[in-house]
Amino acid sequence: MKKLRQKFSNLSVGLKFLGAVILIYLILLIFNFAFFVASLDKFIILIIKILPSILGAFILIFVFNYILSDRKIKKYLTGKLNWQKYFLTVGLGILSSGPIYAWYPFLADLKEQGFKNSLITIFLYNRAIKLPFITVLIYYFSLKFVILTTVLMIIFSVTNGMIMDKIVKN
């Protein structure tokens, strides 16, 4: 019952925010129609630019979640460390979605079955790379910036994972 109440509370906050935004746009429509039309045009152009990338990201996430089950992930990610496990963990971290606390039980289960601390570090580090937001970053910054930042985050995640493997033994 508590979870249901919390869900409705979160929904209520979202609906209040949506209502406030609609109210602001209605006030803008009444008092400054030209600005309303200009902002609506920019919004539509932004949606048209971003929508294909967001759809592509969600399709990739859906396919990835459909293909790989928990058993397959555990099979590929336990045992001796190698570059394949590092890169698979990087991909899993990038493609993971949802709140971080929802991943803790899954990672604890993997750790009990032999998942190394270094791979957990790499996974958590790469959760910062969000596929749906990459298009927004490209729009506001540049493609070079996003590529450089993403590559550096991946490199440093693997480096931190290797350091974690040396410091903390399983």
PASEBA-1860 file (N, C-alpha, C; in nm, 3 decimals):
! residues 170
1> MKKLRQKF> 0.082/-0.119/0.000/0.000/0.000/0.000/0.087/0.126/0.000 ~ 0.199/0.117/0.076/0.289/0.232/0.085/0.351/0.263/-0.051 ~ 0.390/0.157/-0.125/0.448/0.177/-0.258/0.347/0.239/-0.353 ~ 0.222/0.195/-0.344/0.117/0.249/-0.430/0.094/0.397/-0.400 ~ 0.093/0.432/-0.271/0.075/0.571/-0.231/0.192/0.656/-0.281 ~ 0.315/0.601/-0.273/0.432/0.674/-0.320/0.428/0.693/-0.472 ~ 0.380/0.590/-0.543/0.367/0.601/-0.688/0.271/0.714/-0.725 ~ 0.157/0.718/-0.659/0.059/0.823/-0.687/0.113/0.960/-0.645
9> SNLSVGLK> 0.191/0.965/-0.538/0.251/1.090/-0.496/0.347/1.141/-0.603 ~ 0.431/1.051/-0.659/0.522/1.090/-0.766/0.445/1.132/-0.890 ~ 0.338/1.062/-0.920/0.253/1.097/-1.035/0.191/1.234/-1.013 ~ 0.150/1.260/-0.891/0.088/1.387/-0.857/0.187/1.502/-0.880 ~ 0.312/1.485/-0.841/0.414/1.588/-0.860/0.434/1.612/-1.010 ~ 0.441/1.506/-1.087/0.457/1.518/-1.231/0.340/1.589/-1.296 ~ 0.220/1.556/-1.252/0.101/1.621/-1.307/0.095/1.769/-1.268 ~ 0.137/1.800/-1.145/0.141/1.941/-1.104/0.240/2.018/-1.190
17> FLGAVILI> 0.355/1.960/-1.217/0.454/2.027/-1.301/0.400/2.047/-1.443 ~ 0.339/1.942/-1.498/0.280/1.953/-1.632/0.172/2.061/-1.634 ~ 0.090/2.065/-1.532/-0.014/2.167/-1.524/0.046/2.307/-1.517 ~ 0.155/2.323/-1.440/0.220/2.454/-1.431/0.276/2.497/-1.566 ~ 0.338/2.404/-1.638/0.393/2.437/-1.770/0.281/2.475/-1.866 ~ 0.173/2.400/-1.865/0.059/2.432/-1.953/0.000/2.569/-1.916 ~ -0.009/2.597/-1.788/-0.059/2.726/-1.743/0.031/2.840/-1.791 ~ 0.161/2.822/-1.781/0.255/2.925/-1.828/0.238/2.946/-1.978
25> YLILLIFN> 0.225/2.838/-2.053/0.206/2.852/-2.198/0.072/2.919/-2.231 ~ -0.032/2.891/-2.154/-0.160/2.957/-2.178/-0.151/3.108/-2.149 ~ -0.082/3.143/-2.041/-0.063/3.285/-2.010/0.019/3.352/-2.120 ~ 0.122/3.281/-2.165/0.204/3.333/-2.274/0.123/3.348/-2.402 ~ 0.035/3.253/-2.427/-0.051/3.258/-2.545/-0.141/3.382/-2.542 ~ -0.193/3.413/-2.425/-0.285/3.526/-2.411/-0.211/3.661/-2.421 ~ -0.098/3.672/-2.351/-0.032/3.803/-2.341/0.075/3.829/-2.447 ~ 0.135/3.723/-2.503/0.241/3.745/-2.603/0.235/3.632/-2.706
33> FAFFVASL> 0.144/3.643/-2.797/0.119/3.537/-2.896/0.241/3.512/-2.984 ~ 0.311/3.616/-3.024/0.428/3.601/-3.113/0.537/3.519/-3.044 ~ 0.562/3.548/-2.916/0.663/3.472/-2.841/0.619/3.327/-2.823 ~ 0.490/3.305/-2.800/0.436/3.171/-2.788/0.461/3.090/-2.915 ~ 0.432/3.148/-3.030/0.451/3.080/-3.158/0.600/3.052/-3.181 ~ 0.686/3.149/-3.149/0.830/3.130/-3.167/0.882/3.016/-3.078 ~ 0.839/3.013/-2.954/0.885/2.907/-2.864/0.830/2.771/-2.906 ~ 0.708/2.768/-2.955/0.649/2.643/-3.003/0.723/2.592/-3.126
41> DKFIILII> 0.762/2.682/-3.215/0.841/2.644/-3.333/0.975/2.584/-3.293 ~ 1.044/2.649/-3.200/1.174/2.597/-3.153/1.158/2.461/-3.087 ~ 1.050/2.446/-3.010/1.024/2.318/-2.945/1.002/2.208/-3.048 ~ 0.925/2.235/-3.150/0.896/2.135/-3.254/1.024/2.100/-3.330 ~ 1.106/2.199/-3.362/1.232/2.173/-3.432/1.323/2.087/-3.345 ~ 1.331/2.116/-3.216/1.414/2.038/-3.124/1.364/1.894/-3.116 ~ 1.234/1.875/-3.105/1.177/1.739/-3.100/1.209/1.662/-3.227 ~ 1.196/1.727/-3.342/1.224/1.661/-3.469/1.371/1.619/-3.477
49> KILPSILG> 1.461/1.702/-3.425/1.604/1.668/-3.427/1.638/1.554/-3.331 ~ 1.577/1.554/-3.215/1.613/1.459/-3.110/1.538/1.326/-3.120 ~ 1.416/1.327/-3.167/1.331/1.208/-3.165/1.393/1.084/-3.229 ~ 1.456/1.092/-3.348/1.514/0.970/-3.405/1.621/0.906/-3.317 ~ 1.704/0.989/-3.255/1.809/0.935/-3.169/1.751/0.873/-3.043 ~ 1.651/0.937/-2.986/1.589/0.882/-2.865/1.520/0.749/-2.897 ~ 1.449/0.744/-3.009/1.385/0.619/-3.049/1.489/0.510/-3.072 ~ 1.599/0.546/-3.137/1.707/0.450/-3.160/1.764/0.398/-3.029
57> AFILIFVF> 1.784/0.487/-2.932/1.837/0.446/-2.803/1.741/0.351/-2.732 ~ 1.612/0.382/-2.733/1.516/0.294/-2.667/1.503/0.160/-2.739 ~ 1.516/0.159/-2.870/1.514/0.033/-2.944/1.635/-0.052/-2.907 ~ 1.754/0.012/-2.900/1.874/-0.061/-2.860/1.860/-0.119/-2.719 ~ 1.809/-0.039/-2.628/1.790/-0.086/-2.490/1.691/-0.202/-2.487 ~ 1.581/-0.192/-2.562/1.481/-0.299/-2.566/1.542/-0.427/-2.621 ~ 1.613/-0.418/-2.733/1.674/-0.536/-2.795/1.776/-0.597/-2.700 ~ 1.857/-0.513/-2.637/1.958/-0.563/-2.545/1.893/-0.637/-2.428
65> NYILSDRK> 1.791/-0.578/-2.370/1.722/-0.642/-2.258/1.650/-0.770/-2.301 ~ 1.604/-0.775/-2.424/1.534/-0.893/-2.475/1.631/-1.008/-2.501 ~ 1.749/-0.975/-2.554/1.845/-1.079/-2.592/1.917/-1.137/-2.470 ~ 1.962/-1.051/-2.380/2.041/-1.098/-2.267/1.955/-1.114/-2.142 ~ 1.955/-1.234/-2.091/1.886/-1.260/-1.965/1.988/-1.252/-1.852 ~ 1.941/-1.258/-1.728/2.031/-1.254/-1.613/2.130/-1.369/-1.615 ~ 2.085/-1.487/-1.654/2.174/-1.604/-1.658/2.287/-1.587/-1.758 ~ 2.254/-1.532/-1.875/2.357/-1.511/-1.977/2.458/-1.408/-1.930
73> IKKYLTGK> 2.410/-1.302/-1.866/2.501/-1.199/-1.816/2.594/-1.259/-1.711 ~ 2.540/-1.338/-1.619/2.621/-1.400/-1.515/2.724/-1.496/-1.576 ~ 2.684/-1.567/-1.681/2.773/-1.661/-1.747/2.893/-1.590/-1.809 ~ 2.869/-1.477/-1.871/2.975/-1.405/-1.942/3.060/-1.317/-1.851 ~ 3.011/-1.279/-1.736/3.081/-1.180/-1.655/3.144/-1.232/-1.527 ~ 3.143/-1.360/-1.504/3.208/-1.414/-1.385/3.334/-1.489/-1.428 ~ 3.424/-1.506/-1.334/3.548/-1.577/-1.365/3.663/-1.480/-1.383 ~ 3.767/-1.527/-1.455/3.889/-1.449/-1.474/3.862/-1.325/-1.560
81> LNWQKYFL> 3.926/-1.214/-1.520/3.906/-1.088/-1.591/3.983/-1.088/-1.724 ~ 3.917/-1.031/-1.827/3.982/-1.009/-1.956/3.916/-0.889/-2.022 ~ 3.969/-0.847/-2.137/3.918/-0.727/-2.204/3.774/-0.744/-2.251 ~ 3.734/-0.865/-2.286/3.596/-0.887/-2.329/3.499/-0.854/-2.215 ~ 3.534/-0.896/-2.095/3.448/-0.867/-1.980/3.444/-0.718/-1.950 ~ 3.558/-0.651/-1.965/3.560/-0.507/-1.945/3.467/-0.438/-2.044 ~ 3.479/-0.472/-2.171/3.397/-0.404/-2.272/3.249/-0.440/-2.261 ~ 3.220/-0.566/-2.224/3.080/-0.603/-2.203/3.021/-0.526/-2.085
89> TVGLGILS> 3.100/-0.510/-1.980/3.053/-0.435/-1.864/3.033/-0.288/-1.898 ~ 3.123/-0.231/-1.980/3.106/-0.094/-2.026/2.973/-0.081/-2.100 ~ 2.945/-0.173/-2.192/2.819/-0.171/-2.267/2.698/-0.186/-2.177 ~ 2.707/-0.276/-2.080/2.595/-0.293/-1.987/2.571/-0.166/-1.906 ~ 2.679/-0.102/-1.862/2.664/0.021/-1.785/2.600/0.131/-1.866 ~ 2.641/0.144/-1.993/2.585/0.248/-2.078/2.438/0.221/-2.107 ~ 2.404/0.096/-2.132/2.267/0.062/-2.169/2.172/0.048/-2.051 ~ 2.226/0.042/-1.930/2.139/0.027/-1.813/2.056/0.152/-1.794
97> SGPIYAWY> 1.938/0.133/-1.743/1.849/0.246/-1.720/1.779/0.227/-1.587 ~ 1.711/0.328/-1.544/1.638/0.320/-1.418/1.721/0.374/-1.304 ~ 1.661/0.379/-1.187/1.732/0.432/-1.071/1.844/0.338/-1.027 ~ 1.951/0.396/-0.976/2.069/0.319/-0.939/2.039/0.220/-0.826 ~ 1.953/0.259/-0.733/1.924/0.170/-0.620/1.855/0.041/-0.666 ~ 1.792/0.044/-0.781/1.728/-0.078/-0.832/1.832/-0.178/-0.880 ~ 1.952/-0.132/-0.912/2.057/-0.220/-0.960/2.136/-0.284/-0.847 ~ 2.132/-0.232/-0.728/2.213/-0.285/-0.618/2.184/-0.432/-0.587
105> PFLADLKE> 2.060/-0.476/-0.578/2.037/-0.619/-0.552/2.092/-0.708/-0.665 ~ 2.077/-0.664/-0.788/2.129/-0.740/-0.902/2.281/-0.749/-0.894 ~ 2.347/-0.637/-0.864/2.493/-0.638/-0.854/2.539/-0.722/-0.735 ~ 2.466/-0.717/-0.624/2.500/-0.800/-0.508/2.487/-0.948/-0.542 ~ 2.384/-0.983/-0.617/2.366/-1.121/-0.661/2.480/-1.164/-0.753 ~ 2.518/-1.076/-0.844/2.630/-1.107/-0.933/2.760/-1.123/-0.854 ~ 2.780/-1.038/-0.755/2.902/-1.046/-0.674/2.909/-1.178/-0.599 ~ 2.797/-1.226/-0.548/2.794/-1.356/-0.479/2.831/-1.469/-0.574
113> QGFKNSLI> 2.806/-1.451/-0.702/2.834/-1.556/-0.800/2.968/-1.535/-0.871 ~ 3.051/-1.443/-0.820/3.185/-1.429/-0.873/3.212/-1.303/-0.953 ~ 3.119/-1.210/-0.957/3.138/-1.084/-1.028/3.240/-1.001/-0.951 ~ 3.341/-0.953/-1.017/3.451/-0.883/-0.951/3.414/-0.738/-0.918 ~ 3.481/-0.685/-0.813/3.460/-0.546/-0.774/3.496/-0.451/-0.887 ~ 3.598/-0.486/-0.963/3.639/-0.399/-1.073/3.528/-0.386/-1.177 ~ 3.457/-0.494/-1.204/3.349/-0.488/-1.302/3.230/-0.408/-1.248 ~ 3.207/-0.418/-1.119/3.101/-0.337/-1.058/3.136/-0.188/-1.070
121> TIFLYNRA> 3.263/-0.156/-1.047/3.310/-0.018/-1.061/3.289/0.032/-1.203 ~ 3.327/-0.048/-1.300/3.312/-0.010/-1.441/3.164/0.008/-1.476 ~ 3.081/-0.083/-1.430/2.937/-0.075/-1.458/2.878/0.054/-1.402 ~ 2.906/0.082/-1.274/2.850/0.201/-1.210/2.904/0.329/-1.272 ~ 3.030/0.329/-1.308/3.092/0.448/-1.369/3.026/0.478/-1.504 ~ 2.998/0.376/-1.584/2.943/0.396/-1.718/2.793/0.422/-1.718 ~ 2.730/0.412/-1.602/2.588/0.449/-1.596/2.571/0.600/-1.619 ~ 2.680/0.674/-1.603/2.674/0.819/-1.626/2.657/0.854/-1.773
129> IKLPFITV> 2.689/0.761/-1.862/2.670/0.782/-2.006/2.528/0.740/-2.038 ~ 2.444/0.834/-2.067/2.303/0.806/-2.094/2.273/0.826/-2.242 ~ 2.234/0.720/-2.309/2.208/0.727/-2.453/2.099/0.828/-2.490 ~ 1.988/0.834/-2.419/1.886/0.932/-2.459/1.933/1.077/-2.446 ~ 2.031/1.104/-2.358/2.077/1.241/-2.339/2.189/1.280/-2.433 ~ 2.248/1.183/-2.503/2.359/1.214/-2.592/2.315/1.312/-2.700 ~ 2.195/1.294/-2.752/2.148/1.385/-2.857/2.132/1.527/-2.805 ~ 2.085/1.540/-2.682/2.070/1.672/-2.623/2.208/1.735/-2.602
137> LIYYFSLK> 2.304/1.655/-2.557/2.439/1.706/-2.539/2.499/1.752/-2.671 ~ 2.477/1.674/-2.777/2.527/1.712/-2.909/2.462/1.843/-2.953 ~ 2.335/1.857/-2.927/2.264/1.978/-2.967/2.320/2.100/-2.895 ~ 2.342/2.089/-2.764/2.385/2.205/-2.687/2.536/2.229/-2.692 ~ 2.615/2.123/-2.706/2.759/2.138/-2.710/2.805/2.110/-2.853 ~ 2.868/1.998/-2.876/2.907/1.962/-3.013/2.932/1.812/-3.016 ~ 2.938/1.758/-3.136/2.964/1.615/-3.152/3.103/1.580/-3.101 ~ 3.201/1.666/-3.129/3.339/1.640/-3.082/3.343/1.633/-2.930
145> FVILTTVL> 3.274/1.726/-2.864/3.272/1.727/-2.718/3.212/1.598/-2.662 ~ 3.101/1.556/-2.719/3.033/1.436/-2.669/3.118/1.312/-2.692 ~ 3.180/1.301/-2.811/3.266/1.185/-2.839/3.384/1.183/-2.743 ~ 3.450/1.297/-2.726/3.566/1.304/-2.638/3.528/1.269/-2.494 ~ 3.420/1.328/-2.446/3.375/1.302/-2.309/3.339/1.155/-2.289 ~ 3.267/1.098/-2.384/3.226/0.958/-2.373/3.347/0.865/-2.375 ~ 3.439/0.888/-2.468/3.559/0.803/-2.477/3.641/0.814/-2.349 ~ 3.659/0.935/-2.299/3.736/0.953/-2.175/3.667/0.885/-2.056
153> MIIFSVTN> 3.535/0.893/-2.050/3.464/0.827/-1.940/3.482/0.676/-1.947 ~ 3.479/0.620/-2.068/3.498/0.476/-2.084/3.640/0.437/-2.045 ~ 3.739/0.514/-2.092/3.879/0.483/-2.059/3.902/0.491/-1.908 ~ 3.852/0.599/-1.846/3.873/0.613/-1.702/3.792/0.512/-1.621 ~ 3.680/0.467/-1.674/3.605/0.364/-1.601/3.684/0.235/-1.596 ~ 3.745/0.197/-1.708/3.826/0.074/-1.710/3.950/0.092/-1.622 ~ 4.011/0.210/-1.629/4.128/0.238/-1.544/4.090/0.229/-1.397 ~ 3.979/0.291/-1.359/3.933/0.284/-1.219/3.900/0.141/-1.179
161> GMIMDKIV> 3.843/0.065/-1.272/3.813/-0.075/-1.244/3.940/-0.155/-1.217 ~ 4.043/-0.131/-1.297/4.170/-0.201/-1.276/4.234/-0.161/-1.143 ~ 4.227/-0.033/-1.110/4.279/0.013/-0.981/4.200/-0.050/-0.867 ~ 4.068/-0.056/-0.881/3.984/-0.117/-0.778/4.019/-0.265/-0.761 ~ 4.050/-0.332/-0.871/4.086/-0.474/-0.864/4.216/-0.493/-0.785 ~ 4.309/-0.398/-0.797/4.436/-0.407/-0.724/4.418/-0.374/-0.575 ~ 4.330/-0.277/-0.547/4.313/-0.231/-0.409/4.225/-0.327/-0.329 ~ 4.110/-0.364/-0.384/4.013/-0.445/-0.311/4.013/-0.586/-0.370
169> KN> 4.045/-0.681/-0.292/4.041/-0.820/-0.336/3.907/-0.880/-0.300 ~ 3.854/-0.966/-0.389/3.722/-1.027/-0.364/3.731/-1.131/-0.255
END
